[in-house]
Amino acid sequence: MKKILVLGNPLVDMDSLPLRMLPKLRKAFPEIEFVEFDAVEDLEKAGKEITLLDTVHGIKSVRVFHGIGSFSESPRLGMHDFDLPIYLKLLGKMGIVKKVTIIGVPGTGNERNALRQVGKAIAGLMADGKAD
């Protein structure tokens, strides 16, 4: 079964959109296992190729990133900000994770439009065989 790890913070409006989308995504893509994911230290158990759905600040629309090289280090406002980019880089250098695909959702904007865009991104990844 294909799996997408969904990150976000339900207590912070700018970081909660991926989690709010979950019920509709699960209904639209029953063949995909959407896993709410919080503990980045468990990423090493997720497999060599992982797909994440997460908020990416600074983008205006949904965007698919292949790898984490295009991300600049963000200010460290909380453990989530600190852990994810650095931990993904570390797992990559250690050879534990070989491939990372991130479906980035803007922190603000129209939820319905973002959901439509995420659906298109997921369909595209499935067609390419990249939603593992």
Buried (B, 14 or more C-beta within 10 A) or exposed (E): EBBBBBBBBEEEEEBBBBBBBBEBBEEBBEEBEBEEBEEBEEBBEBBEBBBBBBBBEEBEEBBBBEEBEEBEEBEEEEEBBBBBBBBBBBBBEEEBBEBBBBBBBBBEBEEEEBBEBBBEBBEEBBEEEBBB
